[in-house]
Amino acid sequence: SDASAWIRANTRRDDVFMLSPELAFLWLNPTTARKAWLMPMGHTNVRVNWHQRKQVADQLQAADSIESFRRIAAQHGIHYCVFTSHVEGGSGPQPGHFSKDWLPSFPLREVADPAESHGLRVVYSDPEGVVILRVAGPPTP
């Protein structure tokens, strides 16, 4: 897919992505060889605390503001988040036959305003509805 090609060309192999576990397992890892924060249970490294990672994913999904989402992601070393819904708020088609997407509580369209400096930036979107956000680290003092 175009999103896979963009990821391979524009991210580092050690960048960490947050997306639905099923999408991570069926699409991200096999097509890009990038790290996913959370894979489906039973398909993860045995040295990784799956329950702890799931808890962080739940916190991201429950984040009620862009700043809290950015803070949680940056605190855990998550560099990119992949969504399969349009930033405008409509739901785009799922790539392939993947499970229902995960979305944060705040509207993704808030991130689309490039004039805002909120620590999340849309770096890729396509007509199929794949949106990739870059998570900025904590502000420098």
Buried (B, 14 or more C-beta within 10 A) or exposed (E): BEBBEBBEEEBEEEBBBBBBBBBBBBBBBEBBEBBBBBBBEEBBEEEEEBEEBBEBBEBBEEBEEBEBBBBBBBEBEBBBBBBBBBBEEEEBEBBEEBBEBBBBEBEBEBBBEEEEEBBBBBBBBBEBBBBBBBBBEEEEE
